[in-house]
Structures are given as structure tokens and as C-alpha cells.
């Protein structure tokens, strides 16, 4: 996740409350599409839209089991995401400190 092109889909995926809630739900383990849909007050097409963005960003993995989609967090990507957020937060804090001097 060193280039801006790789980070943009991740940041886009993280900037929505529903997607953050889906990520929190998936942190409890793999869920199928119906389980995710039942957990939210959204239509099935809306949940599908959010899941596509999460999968396309690489934050979530999708595997087919029969005709059902099973979703889980992509644990291999999360250390890079944490590192990116740490860098952004550190730079933001440094900028705030510079402005107060």
C-alpha cells in the first residue's frame, strides 16, 4: 500500500459509516450476505453496493459457498491500513502542533 492509487480505494471504503459498521460486524468473524443484510436497516442492493466497495478495496474477502457469498476481513491488508492511518494521524498532530506555536 505504498502508492496513492492503492490507498484511495481503502480510504474511500473507510469514509462511510455503514461500511465502518460492516467492518465492525465482520471483525466478529465471517458472515454471509443475508446475515449482513439483517444487521442493517438498508435494502439488499444498498448492502451489495457497500460490500462491492469493501471487496474492491481489498479490506474484505469474498468467497462463494453454493449460491451464498461469505465475507470476512482481509487480515493480511489490515497491518498496512493501520500503518497508513498512523502516518496520517501523526502528520495531522504534527501540523496542529506547528499551528499552535
C-alpha positions as CSV (number, residue, x, y, z in Angstrom):
1,X,0.0,0.0,0.0
2,X,2.8,2.4,-0.9
3,X,1.2,4.3,-3.8
4,X,-1.6,6.7,-3.7
5,X,-3.5,4.7,-6.3
6,X,-3.6,1.7,-3.9
7,X,-4.6,3.8,-0.9
8,X,-7.5,5.7,-2.5
9,X,-10.0,2.7,-2.6
10,X,-9.2,1.9,1.0
11,X,-9.7,5.5,2.2
12,X,-12.9,5.7,0.2
13,X,-14.2,2.5,1.7
14,X,-13.4,3.8,5.2
15,X,-15.2,7.1,4.8
16,X,-18.7,5.8,5.2
17,X,-20.5,5.0,8.4
18,X,-22.3,1.9,7.1
19,X,-19.1,0.4,5.7
20,X,-17.4,1.0,9.1
21,X,-20.2,-0.7,10.8
22,X,-20.0,-3.7,8.4
23,X,-16.2,-3.9,9.1
24,X,-17.0,-3.9,12.8
25,X,-19.6,-6.7,12.3
26,X,-17.0,-8.7,10.3
27,X,-14.4,-8.3,13.0
28,X,-16.5,-10.8,14.9
29,X,-15.9,-13.4,12.1
30,X,-17.1,-14.4,8.7
31,X,-20.7,-13.6,7.8
32,X,-22.8,-14.4,4.7
33,X,-24.7,-11.7,2.8
34,X,-28.0,-12.4,4.5
35,X,-26.5,-12.0,7.9
36,X,-25.0,-8.7,7.0
37,X,-28.3,-7.5,5.4
38,X,-30.3,-8.5,8.5
39,X,-27.9,-6.4,10.7
40,X,-28.7,-3.2,8.9
41,X,-31.7,-1.1,8.0
42,X,-30.7,-1.0,4.4
43,X,-32.0,-2.6,1.2
44,X,-30.2,-5.6,-0.2
45,X,-29.0,-3.6,-3.2
46,X,-27.5,-1.0,-0.8
47,X,-25.7,-3.6,1.2
48,X,-24.4,-5.2,-2.1
49,X,-23.1,-1.8,-3.1
50,X,-21.2,-1.4,0.2
51,X,-19.9,-4.9,0.0
52,X,-18.6,-4.4,-3.5
53,X,-16.7,-1.3,-2.4
54,X,-15.2,-3.1,0.6
55,X,-14.2,-6.1,-1.5
56,X,-12.8,-4.0,-4.4
57,X,-10.7,-2.0,-1.8
58,X,-9.2,-5.3,-0.5
59,X,-10.4,-4.7,3.0
60,X,-12.9,-7.6,2.8
61,X,-12.6,-11.0,1.2
62,X,-15.5,-12.7,-0.5
63,X,-15.8,-16.4,-1.2
64,X,-18.7,-18.3,-2.7
65,X,-20.3,-21.2,-0.9
66,X,-23.0,-22.5,-3.1
67,X,-25.1,-19.5,-4.1
68,X,-24.3,-17.6,-1.0
69,X,-21.4,-15.1,-0.6
70,X,-19.3,-15.4,2.6
71,X,-17.5,-12.3,3.7
72,X,-14.5,-11.9,6.0
73,X,-11.9,-9.3,6.8
74,X,-8.7,-9.4,4.8
75,X,-6.3,-9.8,7.8
76,X,-3.3,-9.6,5.5
77,X,-4.1,-6.0,4.5
78,X,-5.0,-4.6,7.9
79,X,-1.4,-4.0,9.2
80,X,-0.9,-1.8,6.1
81,X,-4.1,0.1,6.8
82,X,-3.1,0.6,10.4
83,X,0.3,1.9,9.3
84,X,-1.4,4.3,6.8
85,X,-3.7,5.6,9.5
86,X,-0.9,6.0,12.0
87,X,1.1,8.1,9.4
88,X,-1.9,10.3,8.7
89,X,-2.7,10.8,12.3
90,X,0.9,11.6,13.2
91,X,1.2,14.1,10.4
92,X,-2.1,15.7,11.4
93,X,-1.0,16.0,15.0
94,X,2.4,17.5,13.9
95,X,0.5,20.0,11.8
96,X,-1.7,21.0,14.7
97,X,1.3,21.5,17.0
98,X,3.1,23.6,14.3
99,X,0.0,25.8,14.0
100,X,-0.2,26.4,17.8
101,X,3.4,27.6,18.0
